[in-house]
Amino acid sequence: MLHTVAALPAVFAPLLAEEAPGVAPYHLVDESLLADTIAHGPLPRTTARLAAHLTGAQQAGARAVLVTCSSIGPAAEQARALVDIPVFRVDEPMAARAVATGPRVAVLATLDSTLRPTAELVERQAAAAGAPLTLTTSTCAGAYQARVAGRQEEHDRLIAEEARRLAEGHDVLVLAQASMAAAVPGDALPVPVLSSPRSGAAQLAAVAR
């Protein structure tokens, strides 16, 4: 499990126990991967560092890696060819489900660095499925800064408020970052609310067989 947010191992551990009970996970956190992506955008050196983590995981005996950060999802895809084990992008199942739910998809993020990769992934999933797509995106101002400052309740409140606004007129709402999942429960709005942790973790069930 490769994370870029220190709080995420605690989020994914119980989900793995439920969705992939045969998996014995270990968690690696490298917050610099996300910090550099936020500050500078996608960089070759960030992809190279991610690739080094994947290579190290394979050498340590890992049978698969789940990259839980959507901001570096494109880098994870690029690095897949460098290892002989599956490298899962956490948001791929979420994007596929969003496209299957309806053509009017809204994507909400707290970071611009995550918004574009998630939106592009949804667009690719729609194209691959031959599905119609009307995509709306929004970045929740102030939420990321609140979380970094330790104001989790403010982070969640800002996301919930923007989610209610953005969901109007759409068939499904996508929360682009795993760290957003707790802010808007799946049944909180009149439309389905999709987040990546549970469906992302479920991808590892096949590895455990």
N, C-alpha and C positions, 0 to 999 in steps of 0.2 A: 504494500500500500504506500504510494508516494503522495505525500501531502505538501501543500505550500502554506497551510494555516495550522497553527499549533493546536487549535481546539478540535480539529477534525478526527483524529484517532478515536476520541471518546464518542464521536457521532457514529463512526462506521463500525466500531467493534461489536455493538449489539446487533446491528443490521446484518453483519456477516454471520453471526451466530444463528440468526433466523433464516436468512436467504441462502447461505452457503455453509451449512453446519460442518461439512467435512474439511473445510479450509482451516489451516493453522497460520493465521496472518502475522506478519511483523510489519511495523509502521516506520517509515522514514519521513522526516519532516525537513524540508529545505525551504525556508521562507524567502530566501534570496531569489529564487526562481520567479516568484510572483512580484517581489519588490522591483527587480530589474525590468520585468515586463510592464509594470505600471509606469515606471519612470521613463523607459526608453522604447517601449513597444517590442515587437518580436525581434530578437537578436540571434545571430548565429551562435554566439557564445552561450546563450541560454539553452538553445537546443543541444549544444555540445555537452553542457553540464548535465542536462536531463539524460542524454544518451549514456554518459558515464554512470549515472545512477542505475540505469536499466542494465548495463553490462555488469555492474557490480552485483545487482540482484541475481542475475543469471549465474554468475560465478559462485554466489553464496548458496545456490541450490533452489532458488525460487522457480516455481513452475509457471508463474504468470505475474504480471504487475498491473495493478489498477491505479491509474493516474487520476486523482480526485479533483484536480484543479482545471476548470474549464478554460481559464486564460491561456494555459500552456497546452491545451488539447491539440492544436495544430502541430506543435513541436513533438508531441507524443506520437502522432501519426507519422511524421517524418522519420522518427527514430526507430520505428517498428522494424525496419529492414535491417537494423544493426544487431539484433538479437534473435535467438532461435526459440523464444518463448512468446506466448501471447502478451500483447500490451493493450489493455483495455482503456478506452477513454470513457470517463464516468458518465458523460452526458449523451452518449450515442443512443441508448435505449429511450431516454426521455425525448429526444428529438424525433425519433421514429414514432413514438406514441402520439406526440403532438400533431404530427402530420396526419396520422390515421384518425385523429379525433375530429378534425374539421378544417376547412380551408382558411379560416380567420384565426391566425395565431398571433398572440402577443407575447413578447419576450421582455422580461424585466431583469435588470442587473443593478448592482451598486457600483460597478466599475466599467468604464468604457473599454478597458482591456479585455473584459469578459464578454461584453455585449456583442462585439463584432464576431468573434469566433463562434459563439452560440448561434447567432443569426445565420451565419454562413453554413453552419452544420444543418440547421433546419431547412435551409434552402436546398442543400445537397440531398437531404433525405427526401424532400418533396420531388425533386427532379428524378431521383432514382426510382421513386414509386409511381411516377407519372401523375402525381396528385396536384390539384390546383392549390395555390397558396397566396394569401394576402397577409403580409407580415408587417406588424407594428412593433417598434422597439422603444424602450425608455430606460434611462438611467436614473436611479433614485438618489437625488442629491442629498448629501450629508450622511447617508446611512453608513457607508464604509468608514468615514471619519469617526462616527459615533462608536462603531465596533472597535476600532483601533484604540480609541480612548477609554475603552472599558464600559461604555454606556450601552449595554446590550438591549435594555428595554427601549431606549430611544431608537436604536437600530431597527428593532422589530416593528416598532410603531410606524416609523417612516415607510418601511417596506409595505406594511399592511395598508396604509393609507393610499400609497401609489398603486398597489395591486387592485384595490377596489375601483379606483378611477380607470385604470388601464383595461380591466376586464370587460368593461361595458362595450357591447358591440362586437365581442369576439367569441369564438367557440372554445378556446382553451388559453390558459395563461401558463407560461413557462418561467420558472425562477432559474435564472442562468447559473447561479453559484450554489454549491453545496451548503455554504454557510448561511444561506437564506432560508433553508427548508423549514426551520421551526417558526419563522415569522408568519407564515400563512398556511395553516393546515389545509389538507386537500379538500375538505368539505366546507371551507370558510366562505366561499363565494358561489354565486349561481352557476359558474362554469367550472370545469375541472381545473385544478391547480397542480401542475407537475413540477416536481423537483427531482434532482438526480441521485441522491444518496442510496435509496432503497433499490431502485432499478439498476443503478450502476453496480452496487454490491452483488446483485443477483447474477451478474455475468460470470462471477467466479464459481458458481455452482457447477458449471460444466468441467472446470479444472479439477474439482474434488472427486469426480466420478472415477 
